[in-house]
Amino acid sequence: MSRVEISSPFSVDLEAAVNHLLNFPDTIPTYMYPSRAAHGAKENQGASTIPVDILDSAKDYTFYLDVPGLSKSDIQVTVEDENTLVIRSNGKRKREDGEEEGCKYVRLERKAPQKMLRKFRLPENANVGAITAKCENGVLTVVVEKLPPLPKPKTVAVNVS
């Protein structure tokens, strides 16, 4: 077995390597801010990034995020800077306390969700005025409609006499 050595772990663009290996379309990374853009931003400290699936259909863009333990009132979906979809949560989940006095947890294995913050740069054809979001069974689904395509300019032949 041969061994491949890399001089520095930072000499390879990990995102590009993974996208190449998994054959992601080139357009998919344009919907997301690179993770390193969030470093150093005070607002993002302590926020987790939840994986997302993005579906590009003929009529809309659909974002799917798993948000177990969060209700729809815990999640905020907004648009900032005219084309940035922002999904955030405060990360709080209530624990079910016993009805009787003296009840206590014997084991706590389910980790409470952390603060969540995801930002997506929307394409120019996204209709930011027509965004819907629903949270069912621990899955947040955000649908961003596409603007209708602009009509192609019509060329008219002009006879010069």
N, C-alpha and C positions, 0 to 999 in steps of 0.2 A: 504494500500500500504506500503510495507516495504522499508526501506531506506538503501542503501549500502554506507558505509563510507570507505574512503581510508585514511590512516594516512598521506600520502604525495602524491602530484600529480606526483612526480618523481619516486615513488616506482614501477610504472607499466611501462613496455616497451610498449609504445603506438603503435609502428609499429607492434609488434608481436600480440598485442591484435586485431588490425584492420585486419591484415592478417588472423588471426584465425577466426574472425567473418565473414569475406567475403569469406573464403575458398580459398584464393589465393594459387596457387601451390607453393611449397617450392622453386622452381627454380627462380621464378620471382624476389624476392628481391636481388638475386645475380647479377642481371644486373644493379642495381643501387647502387650508393654510398649512405650510410645513410645520411640524411639531416644534422645531427650534425657534420659530417666530414667537411662540408663547413664552419662551424663557425670559426671565427678567421682568416680565410684566407683573406688576403688583396685584392686579385683579385676578390673575390666573394662579397665584400661589396656592398650593394645596388642592387644586382642582384636578380631578381625574379625567382622563379622556376615555370615553366609552366607544367601543368599536361601532362603526356604522356601515350599512350597506346602502349604496346609492344606485337607483334604477333610472336610466334615461330612456323614456319612452317617447313616442311621437307627440303626445299631448302634454307631458309634464315630466318633472324630476321628482322622484319619490325617495325619501330618506327613511331608513329603518334603524332604530336604536333600541337596544335592550335596556330597560330601566326597571329592574326588579325591585319591588318594595316601595316604589314611588307612585304617588297618585297624580292625576292630571293637575291638581292644584299646586303640586310641588315643582312643576316644570314651567319655565318661561321660554317662549319662542318669539324672537323679535328680529327685525331687520335693522341693521345699522349701516351708516355710510352708503345708503341707497342700494347696495348690492351684496351685503354681507349678512347671511343667515346666522343667527346666534341662538344656540340652545343651551340653557343653563338651569341648574337646580341647586338648591341650598343643601341638599344631601341629608336632610333629617328624616328619620323614620321612627315612628312611635313603637315602643316595645309593649307587648301585651302584658300588663301586670296582673297578678292573681287577684281574684275577687276577695279572698279572705285575708285577714290580717296575719302577718307572719309568713306570707308566701315569699319565696325567693327563687331566683334561677339557680339551678344546679349546674347547668352547662350553657354557655353562650358561644355558639359556633357561627351563626349567621352574622357576618360583618355588616354593620350599618353602612349604607352607601355614602361615599364621599361627595364633596361638592363636585358638580359636573359642569364643564364648559367646553363646548365645541363651536367652532366658527367655520363657515363655509363661504367661499367667494362664489357667488352665483354668476352664471354666464349672462351675456347681454340679452339673450332672448327670454330670460326668466321674468315672469310677471309678478313682481313683488307685492302688488296690490291684491293678488289672488292666491294667498297661501293658507292652507288648512292644516290643522294638526289634531291628532287624536291619540289617546293613550288607552290601550286595551290589553289586558292580560300581560302586563309588564313589557309591552312593546310600544314605543312611541313611533308614530308614522306621520311624517311631515310631507305634504304634497305641495310642490311649487309648480303652478301652471306655466306653460310656455306661451309667449306672445305669438300671434299668428305671423307667419313669414311675410316679409314685405313683398308686394307684387313686383315681378320683374319689369324693368322699364320696357315699354313697347317701342320698337323701332318702326318708324313710318318712312317709307320711301318718298322723297320729294322730287318731283320733276322740275327741272330748271329749264325755262324756255327762253 
